[in-house]
Amino acid sequence: MSDVLDTAVPSADTAADTAGPLDLLVVGCGAGGLATAVSFAENAPGSRVLVLERSSRYNRGGNTTWTGSFFRLAADGTPADDFESRMHELSEGQSDADYIAELSRSAAPTVRWLAEHHGVEFETRPTYFVTARGPRLMPAGGGASLVDKLAKSLERLGGSIAYGVRATALSTDALGAVNGVEVREGGRLRHIAARRVVLACGGFQGNPDLLDRHIGPTGRELRPIAPGGKHNKGEGIEMAVAVGAARSGQYDRFHGEPVDPRSHQAEALVMAYPYGILVNSDGRRFLDEGSDTPDNTFEEVAYRIWREARQSAYLICDSKLTGIEGHERSLLTDKDPITAPTIDELARKLDIAPDELCWTVARFNDACRPSVPYDPTRLDGKHTVGLVPPKSNWAVELDTGPFMAWPVHCAITFTFGGLRTDARSRVLTPAGTPIDGLYAVGETAGLYYSRYPGATSVLRALTFGRLAGAEIAQVTAPAG
């Protein structure tokens, strides 16, 4: 593959093009795309494989680069006890059962593959959830480390990455098999022939028009949680649908996270909401902040901030928050809280009617029961009585100044809607027939419905990328 530069797509008169089609062309340079390309190159020595990245080398990796890449796995890489049941429960039975079973079965081998073949180290350090149910394993250095190590492995194995190249359409032969990709590089439109194409270019959270079309008229107002999300424009999904692919996943739903809108840093998370109250711009509570541990509720909280609080909510806490060990982990914003000695003064600083916020806090305090012990390290059952909406855990009075507030918005992490695939990552038609030559992994493959089972997205991208690369290598002899 030395005749294909890692800085540009080969032009039509280069040796790369005249030698015939690529063995594998991958669209997208995140976890799924790189895992696919590396696995393929390992299993098909001498093959010609190219990964397309629409951004620069410095900004490569899409969402993966910016995420901590938590996996819902134990320290030894085995899935959490409720791994499969949780995925089925949160999707309300709509996610593909065979796909979930394969993910659970192949997760641990994928972790071993990353560690033993590509030098990825794993750790189980505390997450930004003070109170959590499921285990969390993560690569040391997060997603950026994954991208870096897999990219180096790809280059070592003879593969290449082309930067600043955007895929615009798929090409097919007379029988409907995918045989290449139309791309735009700078001002040039070109075609790259390939024997197999894998779409691993994310969802559509970076496309305001598609957000409006699928999520609703305020969809375009959702801010991607990290710069990498801006590159996920949904082209991979749309160009596959144009050649007969079926859709899957819930198009009007997305994975969101609660963030501080004052911050310009990636993942400026505000996860301390279970230990205070959330109010809208009118100073009223609108959800149960303690319905479950925050690792199981943060997406729903973010979604309801967008839907029900019109993207304008505030976390209100008192000074007891600072006494919770590890509370700093739940506040990743680089902005200080808004503080005041009284709720009345805090309301004025937030531009909330003071009598409304004072009434809300007074009602909440009256509904708390001091006889129940408060324990922020677990579901403590310390609930309100006679309050709507209730608070099911950690309902402790807000009565100790200074009082603190953080504005909280919903940021979009990724969209649920994608392409229908089978457990082998083959893209399917509405009739369930595989489209010859076409695969999809990661967020481009639609899986999630209703609610997101935390710490599964990067894991499934890596797992199915590894499996797809190995399978494609078995059915694709190198072109020579």
BAVEX-402724 format. One record per residue (C-alpha): residue number from 1; residue in one letter; chain; x, y, z. Coordinates in nm, 3 decimals. Layout:
% BAVEX-402724
- NUM:a:A:X:Y:Z
...
This chain:
% BAVEX-402724
- 1:m:A:0.000:0.000:0.000
- 2:s:A:0.306:0.224:-0.017
- 3:d:A:0.176:0.377:-0.340
- 4:v:A:-0.126:0.525:-0.156
- 5:l:A:-0.040:0.838:0.039
- 6:d:A:-0.175:0.880:0.391
- 7:t:A:-0.251:1.246:0.323
- 8:a:A:-0.469:1.223:0.013
- 9:v:A:-0.689:0.987:-0.184
- 10:p:A:-0.495:0.843:-0.481
- 11:s:A:-0.577:1.014:-0.808
- 12:a:A:-0.703:0.822:-1.109
- 13:d:A:-0.360:0.800:-1.276
- 14:t:A:-0.167:0.674:-0.974
- 15:a:A:-0.045:0.319:-0.938
- 16:a:A:-0.308:0.265:-0.669
- 17:d:A:-0.594:0.324:-0.909
- 18:t:A:-0.439:0.154:-1.212
- 19:a:A:-0.369:-0.154:-1.001
- 20:g:A:-0.743:-0.208:-0.965
- 21:p:A:-0.989:-0.158:-0.684
- 22:l:A:-0.892:-0.141:-0.320
- 23:d:A:-0.956:-0.456:-0.121
- 24:l:A:-1.129:-0.253:0.151
- 25:l:A:-1.240:0.108:0.176
- 26:v:A:-1.354:0.231:0.518
- 27:v:A:-1.543:0.558:0.555
- 28:g:A:-1.470:0.702:0.899
- 29:c:A:-1.164:0.709:1.124
- 30:g:A:-1.320:0.655:1.469
- 31:a:A:-1.322:0.344:1.683
- 32:g:A:-1.538:0.137:1.445
- 33:g:A:-1.361:0.235:1.125
- 34:l:A:-1.011:0.185:1.257
- 35:a:A:-1.096:-0.144:1.427
- 36:t:A:-1.237:-0.273:1.098
- 37:a:A:-0.940:-0.163:0.892
- 38:v:A:-0.683:-0.300:1.139
- 39:s:A:-0.861:-0.633:1.179
- 40:f:A:-0.888:-0.669:0.802
- 41:a:A:-0.521:-0.587:0.748
- 42:e:A:-0.420:-0.839:1.016
- 43:n:A:-0.624:-1.115:0.857
- 44:a:A:-0.543:-1.032:0.494
- 45:p:A:-0.168:-0.962:0.469
- 46:g:A:-0.074:-0.780:0.154
- 47:s:A:-0.422:-0.634:0.109
- 48:r:A:-0.485:-0.277:0.004
- 49:v:A:-0.696:-0.094:0.264
- 50:l:A:-0.773:0.275:0.292
- 51:v:A:-0.961:0.472:0.560
- 52:l:A:-1.125:0.804:0.467
- 53:e:A:-1.134:1.084:0.726
- 54:r:A:-1.319:1.404:0.642
- 55:s:A:-1.128:1.612:0.897
- 56:s:A:-0.757:1.677:0.934
- 57:r:A:-0.512:1.439:1.096
- 58:y:A:-0.507:1.662:1.403
- 59:n:A:-0.887:1.641:1.439
- 60:r:A:-0.930:1.279:1.333
- 61:g:A:-1.139:1.023:1.516
- 62:g:A:-1.485:1.182:1.531
- 63:n:A:-1.660:1.138:1.865
- 64:t:A:-1.419:0.864:1.972
- 65:t:A:-1.129:1.105:2.018
- 66:w:A:-1.322:1.313:2.269
- 67:t:A:-1.485:1.045:2.479
- 68:g:A:-1.359:0.863:2.786
- 69:s:A:-1.474:0.547:2.607
- 70:f:A:-1.618:0.374:2.912
- 71:f:A:-1.712:0.009:2.862
- 72:r:A:-1.986:-0.164:3.063
- 73:l:A:-1.742:-0.439:3.154
- 74:a:A:-1.575:-0.572:3.467
- 75:a:A:-1.201:-0.531:3.523
- 76:d:A:-1.127:-0.859:3.342
- 77:g:A:-1.327:-0.750:3.038
- 78:t:A:-1.634:-0.966:3.101
- 79:p:A:-1.974:-0.798:3.054
- 80:a:A:-2.175:-0.675:3.350
- 81:d:A:-2.422:-0.932:3.482
- 82:d:A:-2.715:-0.734:3.342
- 83:f:A:-2.541:-0.643:3.015
- 84:e:A:-2.787:-0.807:2.775
- 85:s:A:-3.100:-0.768:2.987
- 86:r:A:-3.030:-0.398:3.036
- 87:m:A:-2.996:-0.342:2.661
- 88:h:A:-3.323:-0.522:2.594
- 89:e:A:-3.501:-0.341:2.877
- 90:l:A:-3.397:0.008:2.772
- 91:s:A:-3.482:-0.053:2.405
- 92:e:A:-3.821:-0.193:2.511
- 93:g:A:-3.734:-0.510:2.321
- 94:q:A:-3.677:-0.334:1.990
- 95:s:A:-3.300:-0.378:1.952
- 96:d:A:-3.183:-0.679:1.753
- 97:a:A:-3.142:-0.974:1.993
- 98:d:A:-2.879:-1.153:1.783
- 99:y:A:-2.672:-0.835:1.762
- 100:i:A:-2.683:-0.785:2.140
- 101:a:A:-2.593:-1.147:2.205
- 102:e:A:-2.293:-1.121:1.971
- 103:l:A:-2.180:-0.801:2.140
- 104:s:A:-2.196:-0.965:2.483
- 105:r:A:-2.014:-1.276:2.358
- 106:s:A:-1.739:-1.088:2.174
- 107:a:A:-1.674:-0.796:2.409
- 108:a:A:-1.409:-0.967:2.621
- 109:p:A:-1.219:-1.104:2.317
- 110:t:A:-1.219:-0.751:2.175
- 111:v:A:-1.063:-0.611:2.493
- 112:r:A:-0.796:-0.883:2.480
- 113:w:A:-0.733:-0.807:2.111
- 114:l:A:-0.682:-0.439:2.185
- 115:a:A:-0.452:-0.509:2.478
- 116:e:A:-0.245:-0.796:2.336
- 117:h:A:-0.220:-0.689:1.972
- 118:h:A:-0.231:-0.311:1.986
- 119:g:A:-0.092:-0.205:2.322
- 120:v:A:-0.411:-0.058:2.466
- 121:e:A:-0.397:-0.045:2.845
- 122:f:A:-0.716:-0.057:3.051
- 123:e:A:-0.807:0.081:3.392
- 124:t:A:-1.102:0.097:3.629
- 125:r:A:-1.050:0.439:3.785
- 126:p:A:-1.354:0.622:3.926
- 127:t:A:-1.591:0.775:3.673
- 128:y:A:-1.783:1.102:3.697
- 129:f:A:-2.066:0.914:3.867
- 130:v:A:-2.042:0.943:4.245
- 131:t:A:-2.314:0.677:4.273
- 132:a:A:-2.321:0.404:4.008
- 133:r:A:-2.458:0.054:3.956
- 134:g:A:-2.273:-0.101:3.665
- 135:p:A:-1.898:-0.163:3.636
- 136:r:A:-1.689:0.058:3.409
- 137:l:A:-1.370:-0.030:3.226
- 138:m:A:-1.190:0.225:3.012
- 139:p:A:-0.879:0.250:2.796
- 140:a:A:-0.603:0.453:2.961
- 141:g:A:-0.605:0.785:2.781
- 142:g:A:-0.966:0.743:2.669
- 143:g:A:-1.082:0.746:2.310
- 144:a:A:-0.790:0.958:2.190
- 145:s:A:-0.553:0.680:2.290
- 146:l:A:-0.766:0.422:2.106
- 147:v:A:-0.756:0.626:1.786
- 148:d:A:-0.381:0.685:1.812
- 149:k:A:-0.289:0.323:1.881
- 150:l:A:-0.518:0.175:1.615
- 151:a:A:-0.400:0.427:1.355
- 152:k:A:-0.039:0.332:1.426
- 153:s:A:-0.127:-0.035:1.397
- 154:l:A:-0.296:0.026:1.063
- 155:e:A:0.008:0.204:0.926
- 156:r:A:0.237:-0.072:1.058
- 157:l:A:0.022:-0.329:0.877
- 158:g:A:0.045:-0.139:0.549
- 159:g:A:-0.289:0.041:0.550
- 160:s:A:-0.340:0.413:0.496
- 161:i:A:-0.561:0.701:0.608
- 162:a:A:-0.665:0.979:0.373
- 163:y:A:-0.748:1.310:0.543
- 164:g:A:-0.969:1.593:0.424
- 165:v:A:-1.180:1.358:0.211
- 166:r:A:-1.560:1.339:0.227
- 167:a:A:-1.761:1.044:0.092
- 168:t:A:-2.069:1.162:-0.099
- 169:a:A:-2.224:0.854:-0.264
- 170:l:A:-2.186:0.480:-0.313
- 171:s:A:-2.141:0.325:-0.655
- 172:t:A:-2.287:-0.012:-0.754
- 173:d:A:-2.243:-0.258:-1.036
- 174:a:A:-2.512:-0.395:-1.266
- 175:l:A:-2.622:-0.647:-1.001
- 176:g:A:-2.653:-0.387:-0.725
- 177:a:A:-2.332:-0.478:-0.541
- 178:v:A:-2.144:-0.185:-0.393
- 179:n:A:-1.814:-0.138:-0.575
- 180:g:A:-1.682:0.197:-0.460
- 181:v:A:-1.739:0.544:-0.324
- 182:e:A:-1.772:0.887:-0.479
- 183:v:A:-1.567:1.137:-0.279
- 184:r:A:-1.496:1.506:-0.262
- 185:e:A:-1.143:1.617:-0.187
- 186:g:A:-1.114:1.994:-0.184
- 187:g:A:-1.302:2.102:-0.494
- 188:r:A:-1.263:1.773:-0.680
- 189:l:A:-1.521:1.498:-0.714
- 190:r:A:-1.365:1.157:-0.767
- 191:h:A:-1.445:0.787:-0.756
- 192:i:A:-1.254:0.525:-0.558
- 193:a:A:-1.316:0.165:-0.659
- 194:a:A:-1.325:-0.092:-0.380
- 195:r:A:-1.422:-0.456:-0.347
- 196:r:A:-1.579:-0.397:-0.004
- 197:v:A:-1.696:-0.076:0.164
- 198:v:A:-1.752:-0.026:0.536
- 199:l:A:-1.946:0.278:0.658
- 200:a:A:-1.822:0.388:1.000
- 201:c:A:-1.884:0.763:0.982
- 202:g:A:-2.120:0.813:1.276
- 203:g:A:-2.474:0.939:1.300
- 204:f:A:-2.617:1.277:1.204
- 205:q:A:-2.576:1.491:1.514
- 206:g:A:-2.362:1.736:1.317
- 207:n:A:-2.629:1.795:1.049
- 208:p:A:-2.889:2.058:1.151
- 209:d:A:-3.119:1.973:0.859
- 210:l:A:-3.134:1.602:0.944
- 211:l:A:-3.182:1.684:1.313
- 212:d:A:-3.480:1.898:1.224
- 213:r:A:-3.618:1.633:0.990
- 214:h:A:-3.594:1.342:1.231
- 215:i:A:-3.590:1.487:1.583
- 216:g:A:-3.809:1.793:1.545
- 217:p:A:-3.805:2.164:1.470
- 218:t:A:-3.572:2.246:1.759
- 219:g:A:-3.332:1.964:1.678
- 220:r:A:-3.085:2.197:1.510
- 221:e:A:-3.046:2.385:1.838
- 222:l:A:-2.883:2.083:2.002
- 223:r:A:-2.512:2.139:2.042
- 224:p:A:-2.279:1.842:1.982
- 225:i:A:-2.110:1.757:2.310
- 226:a:A:-1.765:1.745:2.150
- 227:p:A:-1.602:1.893:1.839
- 228:g:A:-1.581:1.549:1.677
- 229:g:A:-1.960:1.530:1.662
- 230:k:A:-1.973:1.821:1.419
- 231:h:A:-1.823:1.594:1.154
- 232:n:A:-2.100:1.336:1.184
- 233:k:A:-2.325:1.464:0.906
- 234:g:A:-2.520:1.147:0.831
- 235:e:A:-2.391:1.105:0.475
- 236:g:A:-2.306:0.742:0.534
- 237:i:A:-2.663:0.665:0.632
- 238:e:A:-2.820:0.861:0.348
- 239:m:A:-2.598:0.726:0.072
- 240:a:A:-2.662:0.369:0.185
- 241:v:A:-3.037:0.427:0.187
- 242:a:A:-2.999:0.562:-0.168
- 243:v:A:-2.875:0.219:-0.283
- 244:g:A:-3.150:0.025:-0.108
- 245:a:A:-3.046:-0.003:0.258
- 246:a:A:-3.309:-0.024:0.531
- 247:r:A:-3.312:0.205:0.830
- 248:s:A:-3.294:0.091:1.191
- 249:g:A:-3.278:0.252:1.533
- 250:q:A:-3.505:0.528:1.661
- 251:y:A:-3.456:0.830:1.439
- 252:d:A:-3.636:1.076:1.666
- 253:r:A:-3.425:0.988:1.968
- 254:f:A:-3.065:1.059:2.061
- 255:h:A:-2.813:1.013:2.339
- 256:g:A:-2.779:1.339:2.528
- 257:e:A:-2.585:1.451:2.833
- 258:p:A:-2.636:1.737:3.081
- 259:v:A:-2.373:2.007:3.033
- 260:d:A:-2.291:2.360:3.144
- 261:p:A:-2.376:2.585:2.846
- 262:r:A:-2.135:2.853:2.969
- 263:s:A:-1.839:2.627:2.895
- 264:h:A:-1.675:2.585:2.555
- 265:q:A:-1.484:2.272:2.651
- 266:a:A:-1.585:1.924:2.538
- 267:e:A:-1.803:1.726:2.782
- 268:a:A:-1.856:2.006:3.035
- 269:l:A:-2.074:1.762:3.228
- 270:v:A:-2.297:1.848:3.523
- 271:m:A:-2.371:1.512:3.686
- 272:a:A:-2.433:1.629:4.045
- 273:y:A:-2.808:1.669:3.995
- 274:p:A:-2.905:1.374:4.224
- 275:y:A:-2.771:1.570:4.521
- 276:g:A:-2.978:1.883:4.465
- 277:i:A:-3.283:1.981:4.263
- 278:l:A:-3.329:2.071:3.898
- 279:v:A:-3.560:2.362:3.815
- 280:n:A:-3.671:2.518:3.489
- 281:s:A:-3.651:2.887:3.403
- 282:d:A:-3.973:2.942:3.599
- 283:g:A:-3.812:2.803:3.914
- 284:r:A:-4.018:2.481:3.915
- 285:r:A:-3.898:2.122:3.946
- 286:f:A:-3.998:1.901:3.652
- 287:l:A:-3.850:1.553:3.719
- 288:d:A:-3.737:1.308:3.983
- 289:e:A:-3.367:1.382:4.028
- 290:g:A:-3.312:1.064:4.233
- 291:s:A:-3.509:0.801:4.045
- 292:d:A:-3.198:0.584:4.003
- 293:t:A:-2.820:0.612:4.008
- 294:p:A:-2.694:0.884:3.773
- 295:d:A:-2.520:0.636:3.541
- 296:n:A:-2.872:0.509:3.462
- 297:t:A:-3.055:0.844:3.450
- 298:f:A:-2.829:1.110:3.300
- 299:e:A:-2.951:1.060:2.944
- 300:e:A:-3.319:1.083:3.041
- 301:v:A:-3.246:1.390:3.254
- 302:a:A:-3.070:1.560:2.963
- 303:y:A:-3.348:1.470:2.721
- 304:r:A:-3.616:1.611:2.949
- 305:i:A:-3.418:1.932:2.998
- 306:w:A:-3.438:1.974:2.622
- 307:r:A:-3.799:1.863:2.582
- 308:e:A:-3.970:1.985:2.898
- 309:a:A:-3.753:2.268:3.030
- 310:r:A:-3.704:2.423:2.687
- 311:q:A:-3.328:2.375:2.711
- 312:s:A:-3.306:2.595:3.018
- 313:a:A:-3.259:2.431:3.358
- 314:y:A:-3.060:2.499:3.672
- 315:l:A:-2.909:2.265:3.928
- 316:i:A:-2.962:2.407:4.277
- 317:c:A:-2.749:2.272:4.564
- 318:d:A:-2.651:2.386:4.908
- 319:s:A:-2.311:2.367:5.075
- 320:k:A:-2.367:2.005:5.180
- 321:l:A:-2.268:1.905:4.826
- 322:t:A:-1.904:1.985:4.903
- 323:g:A:-1.909:1.727:5.181
- 324:i:A:-1.977:1.441:4.939
- 325:e:A:-1.654:1.256:4.869
- 326:g:A:-1.573:1.267:4.499
- 327:h:A:-1.837:1.527:4.411
- 328:e:A:-1.577:1.708:4.201
- 329:r:A:-1.583:1.419:3.953
- 330:s:A:-1.948:1.493:3.878
- 331:l:A:-1.875:1.851:3.772
- 332:l:A:-1.653:1.858:3.465
- 333:t:A:-1.737:2.215:3.372
- 334:d:A:-1.457:2.469:3.390
- 335:k:A:-1.700:2.735:3.511
- 336:d:A:-1.755:2.813:3.879
- 337:p:A:-2.105:2.779:4.025
- 338:i:A:-2.324:3.082:4.072
- 339:t:A:-2.340:3.134:4.447
- 340:a:A:-2.547:3.337:4.695
- 341:p:A:-2.606:3.333:5.072
- 342:t:A:-2.984:3.289:5.030
- 343:i:A:-3.220:3.128:4.781
- 344:d:A:-3.380:3.467:4.720
- 345:e:A:-3.049:3.620:4.613
- 346:l:A:-2.960:3.313:4.409
- 347:a:A:-3.287:3.344:4.218
- 348:r:A:-3.211:3.705:4.133
- 349:k:A:-2.870:3.608:3.997
- 350:l:A:-3.035:3.339:3.782
- 351:d:A:-3.306:3.578:3.661
- 352:i:A:-3.573:3.355:3.814
- 353:a:A:-3.865:3.506:4.003
- 354:p:A:-3.745:3.489:4.368
- 355:d:A:-4.088:3.402:4.510
- 356:e:A:-4.117:3.106:4.268
- 357:l:A:-3.777:2.955:4.349
- 358:c:A:-3.821:3.017:4.722
- 359:w:A:-4.162:2.844:4.708
- 360:t:A:-4.014:2.547:4.521
- 361:v:A:-3.730:2.504:4.769
- 362:a:A:-3.962:2.545:5.069
- 363:r:A:-4.204:2.280:4.937
- 364:f:A:-3.914:2.045:4.865
- 365:n:A:-3.768:2.093:5.214
- 366:d:A:-4.105:2.030:5.376
- 367:a:A:-4.140:1.703:5.182
- 368:c:A:-3.804:1.565:5.298
- 369:r:A:-3.803:1.326:5.592
- 370:p:A:-3.500:1.369:5.822
- 371:s:A:-3.559:1.034:5.993
- 372:v:A:-3.426:0.845:5.689
- 373:p:A:-3.042:0.832:5.673
- 374:y:A:-2.875:1.015:5.385
- 375:d:A:-2.611:0.817:5.194
- 376:p:A:-2.492:0.956:4.857
- 377:t:A:-2.285:0.642:4.789
- 378:r:A:-2.589:0.422:4.720
- 379:l:A:-2.961:0.429:4.651
- 380:d:A:-3.056:0.534:5.003
- 381:g:A:-3.436:0.543:4.974
- 382:k:A:-3.443:0.889:5.134
- 383:h:A:-3.748:1.013:4.947
- 384:t:A:-3.994:1.298:4.958
- 385:v:A:-4.352:1.257:5.076
- 386:g:A:-4.649:1.423:4.906
- 387:l:A:-4.440:1.603:4.646
- 388:v:A:-4.499:1.603:4.268
- 389:p:A:-4.270:1.520:4.104
- 390:p:A:-4.120:1.312:4.386
- 391:k:A:-3.756:1.265:4.464
- 392:s:A:-3.696:0.894:4.526
- 393:n:A:-3.345:0.903:4.671
- 394:w:A:-3.110:1.158:4.828
- 395:a:A:-3.394:1.393:4.925
- 396:v:A:-3.211:1.609:5.176
- 397:e:A:-3.317:1.963:5.265
- 398:l:A:-3.156:2.259:5.090
- 399:d:A:-3.104:2.469:5.400
- 400:t:A:-2.733:2.536:5.439
- 401:g:A:-2.576:2.832:5.260
- 402:p:A:-2.401:2.932:5.058
- 403:f:A:-2.632:2.806:4.786
- 404:m:A:-2.493:2.710:4.446
- 405:a:A:-2.636:2.685:4.097
- 406:w:A:-2.519:2.565:3.758
- 407:p:A:-2.712:2.625:3.435
- 408:v:A:-2.770:2.292:3.259
- 409:h:A:-2.851:2.226:2.893
- 410:c:A:-2.879:1.907:2.694
- 411:a:A:-2.590:1.838:2.455
- 412:i:A:-2.626:1.574:2.185
- 413:t:A:-2.369:1.294:2.190
- 414:f:A:-2.498:1.080:1.905
- 415:t:A:-2.819:0.993:1.724
- 416:f:A:-2.995:0.656:1.745
- 417:g:A:-3.112:0.626:1.384
- 418:g:A:-2.890:0.442:1.140
- 419:l:A:-2.875:0.151:0.898
- 420:r:A:-3.018:-0.193:0.950
- 421:t:A:-2.741:-0.450:0.982
- 422:d:A:-2.716:-0.810:1.092
- 423:a:A:-2.482:-0.948:1.359
- 424:r:A:-2.214:-0.974:1.088
- 425:s:A:-2.240:-0.597:1.021
- 426:r:A:-2.375:-0.654:0.668
- 427:v:A:-2.610:-0.376:0.561
- 428:l:A:-2.957:-0.512:0.487
- 429:t:A:-3.241:-0.415:0.256
- 430:p:A:-3.598:-0.374:0.387
- 431:a:A:-3.651:-0.739:0.292
- 432:g:A:-3.361:-0.843:0.512
- 433:t:A:-3.125:-0.928:0.225
- 434:p:A:-2.759:-0.824:0.258
- 435:i:A:-2.636:-0.564:0.011
- 436:d:A:-2.332:-0.723:-0.147
- 437:g:A:-2.010:-0.544:-0.062
- 438:l:A:-2.154:-0.309:0.202
- 439:y:A:-2.107:-0.312:0.580
- 440:a:A:-2.173:-0.064:0.860
- 441:v:A:-2.039:-0.039:1.215
- 442:g:A:-2.063:0.203:1.505
- 443:e:A:-2.328:0.472:1.515
- 444:t:A:-2.389:0.439:1.140
- 445:a:A:-2.553:0.106:1.224
- 446:g:A:-2.886:0.172:1.396
- 447:l:A:-2.926:-0.020:1.721
- 448:y:A:-3.070:0.192:2.000
- 449:y:A:-3.431:0.268:2.083
- 450:s:A:-3.595:0.464:2.364
- 451:r:A:-3.296:0.495:2.599
- 452:y:A:-2.923:0.437:2.568
- 453:p:A:-2.761:0.160:2.774
- 454:g:A:-2.457:0.351:2.900
- 455:a:A:-2.100:0.253:2.815
- 456:t:A:-2.188:0.039:2.511
- 457:s:A:-2.139:0.268:2.209
- 458:v:A:-1.760:0.268:2.165
- 459:l:A:-1.750:-0.092:2.279
- 460:r:A:-1.989:-0.207:2.009
- 461:a:A:-1.804:-0.003:1.744
- 462:l:A:-1.477:-0.174:1.833
- 463:t:A:-1.633:-0.518:1.869
- 464:f:A:-1.821:-0.523:1.541
- 465:g:A:-1.535:-0.348:1.364
- 466:r:A:-1.300:-0.626:1.471
- 467:l:A:-1.549:-0.895:1.368
- 468:a:A:-1.635:-0.730:1.036
- 469:g:A:-1.271:-0.683:0.940
- 470:a:A:-1.194:-1.049:1.006
- 471:e:A:-1.500:-1.167:0.814
- 472:i:A:-1.435:-0.943:0.513
- 473:a:A:-1.077:-1.075:0.501
- 474:q:A:-1.212:-1.431:0.473
- 475:v:A:-1.429:-1.350:0.172
- 476:t:A:-1.191:-1.110:-0.001
- 477:a:A:-0.867:-1.243:-0.145
- 478:p:A:-0.613:-0.962:-0.194
- 479:a:A:-0.632:-0.808:-0.541
- 480:g:A:-0.253:-0.820:-0.569
